[in-house]
Amino acid sequence: MKIIILGSGTSTGVPMVGCSCPVCSSSDPRDRRSRASLLICHGNKNILVDTSTDLRSQMLRVEVSQIDAVLFTHAHADHVNGIDDLRGFHFLHRQVVPCYACPPTMERLQKGFGYIFQQDEGATHPPLLEPHPMNGPFDLFGLPVIPIPLEHGAGVSCGYRIGSFAYLTDCSAIPSASLALLQGVVTVVIDGLRWSSHPFHFNIEGAIAAMRQLQVRRTILTHLTHEVSHAEGQKLPGGVEFAYDGMVIDL
C-alpha cells in the first residue's frame, strides 16, 4: 500500500491570499501547501480521502487516471468543495464511485451536492457517487477500514485506520473509545495545525503528545498553516516530521 499526501495545508492553503510572510514567500516547494487530502493506492485501486478545494490540481500533479472510492472525513468546505472535479473521471470511465462517510457528514453532502448523488429530472448526466453511510468497520477492496471518531472543536470529524496506518485530520482531541481503536498503529498522519494553540485543531505540541500516548513510531503532521515553515521540522523530536504536498509513504 502506498500513501500520497495530496494536500498538507489548512483551509486557506499556503501561500495564503494577500500574505507576504516568510512562509508564504518561501522558495522551498514544501512550503506550498494545497488543502488537506490523501490518496491511498492499493493494488490497482485508488482511494481518495476528501475532495479538497484543490482536487483538480492535485490529481493533475500526481497524474491519477481513476478514482475507485472516496472516504470523507467531514463536510467542511476545504475538504469537500472539490467534489465536482470527480466529473472528469466519470466522463472517462462512466463508473459510479462508492463513497463513505459517517451518517451526519453523508447527510450534509447529499443536501449540499444532491446532483452528485442522484439524477435530477431532465438532467443529462447520471449520478457520480454512490453513498455509503458508515456505522462501523468495513472492507474496501480487501482493505479493512476502521472509522475513527474524532473531536473537531465543538464539532466532529472522522479519521480512518487501515492496518498499521491511520489518517487523523481536523481534530482537537481523540476520544477514549477512539484511542482504543488506534492501539498498535505504527504510522499516523495527524492534524498539527501550527505551533500556537487553536480551539478546533491540535497544535504541533498537542498532536505529538497524543501520538506519544499511542507510542506511534512515525508521526507526520499535516493541515499546516503559514505559521509553520518546513525547515522548522529540524526542531521536531525523533519520529515526527512535517507532511508536504506530494509526499509518498510506502507501507
Residue pairs with C-beta under 8 A, 6 or more apart in sequence:
1 40
1 41
1 42
1 143
1 162
1 163
1 165
1 251
2 40
2 41
2 42
2 248
2 249
2 250
2 251
3 38
3 39
3 40
3 41
3 165
3 189
3 248
3 249
3 250
3 251
4 38
4 39
4 41
4 62
4 246
4 247
4 248
4 249
5 38
5 189
5 220
5 222
5 243
5 244
5 245
5 246
5 247
5 248
5 249
6 34
6 37
6 38
6 39
6 52
6 55
6 58
6 59
6 61
6 62
6 245
7 33
7 34
7 35
7 36
7 37
7 52
7 54
7 58
7 245
8 33
8 34
8 36
8 222
8 223
8 224
8 242
8 243
8 244
8 245
8 247
9 33
9 34
9 35
9 36
9 223
9 224
9 225
9 245
10 33
10 35
10 36
10 78
10 193
10 201
10 223
10 224
10 225
11 35
11 76
11 77
11 78
12 225
12 226
13 33
13 34
13 35
13 53
13 54
14 23
14 24
14 31
14 32
14 33
14 224
14 225
14 226
15 23
15 24
15 25
15 32
15 226
16 24
16 226
19 226
21 226
22 229
23 31
23 226
23 227
23 228
23 229
24 31
24 226
26 32
26 229
26 230
28 229
28 230
28 231
29 244
30 230
30 242
30 244
30 245
31 229
31 230
32 245
33 224
33 244
33 245
34 52
34 53
34 54
34 57
34 58
34 245
35 52
35 53
35 54
35 78
35 79
35 82
36 50
36 52
36 78
36 79
36 169
36 170
36 222
36 223
37 48
37 49
37 50
37 51
37 52
37 54
37 55
37 58
37 79
37 82
38 48
38 49
38 50
38 167
38 169
38 189
39 46
39 47
39 48
39 49
39 62
39 64
40 46
40 47
40 48
40 49
40 143
40 162
41 47
42 141
42 142
42 143
43 141
43 142
45 68
45 69
45 141
46 64
46 66
46 67
46 68
47 67
47 68
47 69
47 70
47 71
47 140
47 141
47 143
48 67
48 69
48 70
48 71
49 70
49 71
49 72
49 73
49 160
49 167
50 70
50 71
50 72
50 73
50 79
50 80
50 169
51 70
51 72
51 79
51 80
51 81
51 82
51 83
51 85
51 86
52 58
52 78
52 79
52 81
52 82
53 77
53 78
53 81
53 82
54 82
55 82
55 83
55 85
55 86
56 82
56 85
56 88
58 245
59 85
59 88
61 245
61 246
62 246
65 89
65 92
66 89
66 92
66 93
66 95
67 86
67 89
67 97
68 97
68 141
69 97
69 98
69 99
69 100
69 140
69 141
70 86
70 97
70 98
70 99
70 100
70 129
71 99
71 100
71 101
71 145
71 160
72 79
72 80
72 99
72 100
72 101
72 105
72 106
72 109
72 158
73 79
73 101
73 105
73 157
73 158
73 159
73 160
73 167
73 169
73 170
74 105
74 152
74 155
74 156
74 157
74 158
74 170
75 101
75 105
75 108
75 109
75 112
76 170
79 169
79 170
80 109
80 112
80 113
83 109
83 113
83 116
83 129
84 116
86 97
86 116
86 128
86 129
87 125
87 128
89 95
89 97
90 96
90 97
90 125
90 126
90 128
96 126
96 127
96 128
96 129
96 130
97 128
97 129
97 130
98 129
98 130
98 132
99 109
99 129
99 130
99 131
99 132
100 132
100 133
100 134
100 138
100 140
100 145
101 109
101 131
101 132
101 133
101 134
101 158
102 133
102 134
102 147
102 149
102 156
102 158
103 133
103 134
103 135
104 156
105 158
106 131
106 132
106 133
107 133
109 116
109 117
109 131
110 117
110 131
114 120
115 123
116 127
116 128
116 129
117 127
117 128
117 129
117 130
117 131
118 127
119 125
119 126
119 127
132 138
134 147
134 158
136 147
137 144
137 145
137 146
137 147
138 145
139 145
143 162
143 163
144 162
144 163
145 160
145 161
145 162
146 160
146 161
146 162
146 181
147 158
147 159
147 160
148 158
148 159
148 160
148 161
148 166
148 168
148 174
148 178
148 181
148 182
149 156
149 158
149 159
149 175
149 177
149 178
150 156
150 157
150 158
150 159
150 168
150 170
150 171
150 173
150 174
150 175
150 178
151 157
151 171
151 172
151 173
151 174
151 175
152 170
152 171
152 172
152 200
152 201
153 172
153 199
153 200
153 201
154 200
155 200
157 169
157 170
157 171
159 166
159 167
159 168
159 169
159 171
159 178
160 166
160 167
161 181
161 182
161 185
163 251
164 184
164 185
164 186
164 187
164 251
165 185
165 186
165 187
165 188
165 249
165 251
166 182
166 185
166 187
166 188
166 189
166 190
167 188
167 189
168 174
168 188
168 189
168 190
168 191
169 189
169 190
169 191
169 222
169 223
170 191
170 200
170 201
170 223
171 190
171 191
171 201
171 202
172 191
172 198
172 199
172 200
172 201
172 202
172 206
173 202
174 182
174 210
179 213
179 214
182 188
182 214
183 214
185 214
185 216
186 216
186 217
186 218
187 216
187 217
187 218
187 220
187 249
187 251
188 211
188 214
188 216
188 218
188 219
188 220
189 220
189 222
189 243
189 249
190 202
190 207
190 210
190 211
190 219
190 220
190 221
190 222
191 201
191 202
191 207
191 221
191 222
191 223
192 202
192 203
192 204
192 206
192 207
192 208
192 221
192 222
192 223
192 224
192 242
193 201
193 202
193 203
193 204
193 223
193 224
193 225
194 201
194 203
194 204
194 224
194 225
194 227
194 228
195 203
195 204
195 205
195 227
195 228
196 203
196 227
197 203
197 206
201 223
202 210
204 221
204 228
204 236
207 219
207 221
208 219
208 236
208 237
208 240
211 219
211 240
216 239
217 239
218 239
218 241
219 239
219 240
219 241
220 240
220 241
220 242
220 243
220 247
220 249
221 236
221 240
221 241
221 242
221 243
222 243
224 242
224 243
228 242
230 242
230 244
232 242
233 241
233 242
236 242
